[in-house]
């Protein structure tokens, strides 16, 4: 298996486990948050999906965007299913873009986000996108534990 396929596998595995957690959040808990400064469960899911879209565009741009109009911005926060359905075509485009890269591109292409403190190789950036999602899914698992709600078993 080549590096591109491994990156795709990692992103798909992270998303599969995230969806497993997200889909089992009781409706009564979707708008719960541990404190006033935190995101709700549903806001965090939106954040993950919206961030992936931004990162996709930043990768295509080879750096941070000077302007970004999020397609998620005017969408009401209703349910996990609605969020996933809305994000589906953006996810498909993102994975398609990754599949268009070569092995050499992973280390040759630089993603300049010096405006937020870093410049990374494409391969590094792609792995960070999956890491970002997994961190937030872990936060949601902690939210559910704090709210005394049963949690999905992601260790299958």
C-alpha positions as CSV (number, residue, x, y, z in Angstrom):
1,X,0.0,0.0,0.0
2,X,1.4,3.4,-1.0
3,X,1.5,6.5,1.2
4,X,-1.5,8.1,-0.6
5,X,-3.6,5.1,0.1
6,X,-2.5,5.1,3.7
7,X,-3.5,8.7,4.2
8,X,-6.9,8.0,2.7
9,X,-7.3,4.9,4.9
10,X,-6.4,7.0,8.0
11,X,-8.9,9.7,7.1
12,X,-11.6,7.2,6.4
13,X,-10.9,5.3,9.6
14,X,-11.0,8.4,11.7
15,X,-14.2,9.5,10.1
16,X,-15.8,6.1,10.5
17,X,-15.1,6.2,14.2
18,X,-16.2,9.8,14.5
19,X,-19.5,9.0,12.8
20,X,-20.0,6.1,15.2
21,X,-19.6,8.4,18.2
22,X,-21.6,11.3,16.7
23,X,-24.5,9.1,15.6
24,X,-25.0,7.8,19.1
25,X,-25.2,11.2,20.8
26,X,-28.7,11.4,22.3
27,X,-30.7,14.3,20.8
28,X,-31.2,15.7,24.2
29,X,-27.4,16.1,24.5
30,X,-26.6,17.6,21.1
31,X,-26.7,21.1,22.4
32,X,-25.0,20.3,25.7
33,X,-21.6,21.8,26.6
34,X,-19.6,21.5,29.7
35,X,-19.3,25.3,30.2
36,X,-20.3,28.6,28.6
37,X,-17.0,29.0,26.6
38,X,-17.1,25.5,25.1
39,X,-18.8,24.3,21.9
40,X,-21.9,22.1,22.0
41,X,-21.6,18.6,20.7
42,X,-23.3,19.7,17.4
43,X,-21.2,22.8,17.1
44,X,-18.0,20.7,17.5
45,X,-19.2,18.3,14.8
46,X,-19.8,21.3,12.5
47,X,-16.4,22.7,13.4
48,X,-14.7,19.4,12.3
49,X,-16.6,19.2,9.0
50,X,-16.2,22.9,8.2
51,X,-12.5,22.8,9.1
52,X,-11.9,19.9,6.8
53,X,-13.4,22.0,4.0
54,X,-11.2,24.9,4.9
55,X,-8.1,22.7,5.0
56,X,-9.0,21.2,1.6
57,X,-9.1,24.7,0.1
58,X,-5.9,25.6,1.9
59,X,-4.2,22.6,0.4
60,X,-5.3,23.4,-3.1
61,X,-4.1,27.0,-2.4
62,X,-0.8,25.7,-0.9
63,X,-1.4,27.9,2.1
64,X,-3.9,29.8,4.2
65,X,-6.8,31.5,2.5
66,X,-6.9,35.3,2.6
67,X,-10.7,35.1,2.3
68,X,-13.0,32.2,3.2
69,X,-16.7,32.0,2.8
70,X,-17.9,28.9,4.4
71,X,-20.7,27.0,2.8
72,X,-21.6,25.8,6.3
73,X,-22.1,29.3,7.7
74,X,-25.7,29.8,6.7
75,X,-26.8,26.2,7.4
76,X,-28.9,25.7,10.5
77,X,-27.5,23.3,13.1
78,X,-30.2,20.6,13.2
79,X,-28.8,17.1,13.5
80,X,-25.8,15.0,13.0
81,X,-27.3,13.4,9.9
82,X,-28.0,16.8,8.3
83,X,-24.4,17.9,9.0
84,X,-23.0,14.7,7.5
85,X,-25.3,14.9,4.5
86,X,-24.4,18.5,3.8
87,X,-20.7,17.8,4.2
88,X,-20.8,14.7,2.0
89,X,-20.0,16.3,-1.4
90,X,-17.2,18.4,0.2
91,X,-15.7,15.3,1.7
92,X,-15.8,13.5,-1.6
93,X,-14.0,16.4,-3.3
94,X,-11.4,16.4,-0.5
95,X,-10.6,12.7,-0.9
96,X,-10.6,13.0,-4.7
97,X,-8.0,15.8,-4.4
98,X,-5.8,13.6,-2.1
99,X,-6.0,10.8,-4.6
100,X,-4.7,13.1,-7.4
101,X,-1.4,13.6,-5.6
102,X,1.7,11.5,-6.1
103,X,4.0,10.0,-3.5
104,X,6.6,12.8,-4.3
105,X,3.9,15.5,-3.7
106,X,3.6,14.5,-0.1
107,X,7.1,15.8,0.7
108,X,7.6,18.2,-2.2
109,X,4.4,20.4,-1.8
110,X,4.6,22.9,1.1
111,X,1.5,24.2,2.8
112,X,2.3,27.7,4.0
113,X,0.2,28.6,7.0
114,X,2.9,30.9,8.5
115,X,0.1,33.3,9.4
116,X,-0.9,30.8,12.1
117,X,2.7,29.7,12.8
118,X,3.7,26.9,10.5
119,X,4.7,25.6,7.0
120,X,4.2,21.9,6.6
121,X,4.8,19.3,3.9
122,X,1.5,18.1,2.3
123,X,1.8,14.7,3.9
124,X,2.2,16.2,7.3
125,X,-0.7,18.5,6.7
126,X,-3.0,15.6,5.6
127,X,-2.2,13.7,8.8
128,X,-2.8,16.7,10.9
129,X,-6.3,17.0,9.4
130,X,-7.2,13.5,10.6
131,X,-5.6,14.3,14.0
132,X,-7.7,17.4,14.3
133,X,-10.9,15.4,13.8
134,X,-9.8,12.6,16.2
135,X,-9.0,15.2,19.0
136,X,-12.5,16.6,18.7
137,X,-14.1,13.2,18.7
138,X,-12.2,12.5,21.9
139,X,-13.5,15.7,23.3
140,X,-17.1,14.6,22.5
141,X,-16.4,11.3,24.2
142,X,-15.3,13.3,27.3
143,X,-18.5,15.5,27.0
144,X,-20.6,12.3,27.0
145,X,-18.8,10.9,30.0
146,X,-19.2,14.2,31.9
147,X,-22.9,14.2,31.0
148,X,-23.1,10.6,32.2
149,X,-24.3,9.4,28.8
150,X,-23.3,6.0,27.4
151,X,-20.5,6.2,24.8
152,X,-19.9,4.3,21.6
153,X,-17.2,1.7,21.6
154,X,-14.8,3.0,18.9
155,X,-12.2,0.2,19.6
156,X,-13.6,-2.4,17.3
